[in-house]
């Protein structure tokens, strides 16, 4: 694993623990999105795993934020502990222990979700589709994004169609007048 990717994941793990402890769901969502950049460039499976796990944690916490129970608080403690363990494993270059901690988080979330049935499975699948879309929006092909996240292209297509991403115009050029105005502003010329 490249050192820059490793540093990025370590930072995401650290900030995710803080976000969970503070119940800062917006920051948790942000941490999940940060790893997608590495995935789009390096197609790194560790970043994919972290992104999906963090996003799944976010979805479960969003759902349970309305009613805080001792069970949810105990689950959060396990999650934060395992995120810390994953961080330590990554620092020591032990990918097996890193993956083991991520699997334990998923199992813990599934156990919490027993009472609501298929929500957990739906949250995982939704997070994979959402992260595949994020990759697609950063320039990775839909097929490659689906493959990286272990979903079929057919699962991703309805989401892509609903977003209207392909209808956006990305290469709009500024007018000459606007360019001159921008240059004058940059160089503080009147």
RAJOKA-V53649 format. One record per pair of residues at least 4 apart in sequence whose C-alpha atoms are under 8 Angstrom apart, sorted by the first residue. I is the first residue (numbers start at 1). J is the second residue. Records with the same first field share a line. If there is no record, write none. Layout:
BEGIN
I = J  J
END
This chain:
BEGIN
1 = 5  6
2 = 6
3 = 7
4 = 8
5 = 9  38  47
6 = 10  90
7 = 11
8 = 12  35
9 = 13  35  47  50
10 = 14  87  90  91
11 = 15
12 = 16  31  32  34  35
13 = 17  83  84  86  87
14 = 18  83  84  87
15 = 19  28  31
16 = 20  27  28  31  54
17 = 21  80  83  84
18 = 22
19 = 23  24  25  27  28
20 = 24  25  28  76  80
21 = 76  80
24 = 28
25 = 29  58  61  62
26 = 30
27 = 31
28 = 32  54  55  58
29 = 33  54  55  58
30 = 34
31 = 35  51  54
32 = 36  50  51  52  54  55
33 = 37  51  131
34 = 38  51
35 = 39  47  48  50  51
36 = 40  47  48  51  131  134  135
37 = 41  135  138
38 = 42  43  44  47
39 = 43  44  45  47  48  135
40 = 135  138  139  140
43 = 48  148
44 = 48
45 = 49  148
46 = 50
47 = 51
48 = 52  148  149
49 = 53  102
50 = 54  102
51 = 55  131
52 = 56  124  127  128  131
53 = 57  102  105  106  124
54 = 58
55 = 59  127
56 = 60  120  123  124  127
57 = 61  109
58 = 62
59 = 63  123
60 = 64  109  120  123
61 = 65
62 = 66
64 = 68  72
68 = 72  73
69 = 73
70 = 74
71 = 75  112
72 = 76  112
73 = 77
74 = 78
75 = 79  108  109  112
76 = 80
77 = 81
78 = 82  105  108
79 = 83  105  108
80 = 84
81 = 85
82 = 86  101  102  104  105
83 = 87  101  102
84 = 88
85 = 89  97  98  101
86 = 90  97  98  99  100  101  102
87 = 91  98
88 = 92
89 = 93  94  95  97  98
90 = 94  95  98
94 = 98
95 = 99
96 = 100
97 = 101
98 = 102
99 = 103
100 = 104
101 = 105
102 = 106
103 = 107
104 = 108
105 = 109
106 = 110
107 = 111
108 = 112
109 = 113  120
110 = 114  120
113 = 117  118  119  120
118 = 122
119 = 123
120 = 124
121 = 125
122 = 126
123 = 127
124 = 128
125 = 129
126 = 130
127 = 131
128 = 132  149  150  151
129 = 133  146  149  151  155  156  159
130 = 134
131 = 135  149
132 = 136  142  145  146  148  149  156
133 = 137  142  145  156  159  160
134 = 138
135 = 139  140  141  145
136 = 140  141  142  145
137 = 165
140 = 144  145
141 = 145
142 = 146  153  156
143 = 147  153
144 = 148
145 = 149
146 = 150  151  152  153  156
147 = 151  152  153
151 = 155  156
152 = 156
153 = 157
154 = 158
155 = 159
156 = 160
157 = 161
158 = 162
159 = 163
160 = 164  165
161 = 165
164 = 168
174 = 178  179
175 = 179
176 = 180
177 = 181
178 = 182
179 = 183
180 = 184
181 = 185
182 = 186
183 = 187
184 = 188  189  190
185 = 189  190
END
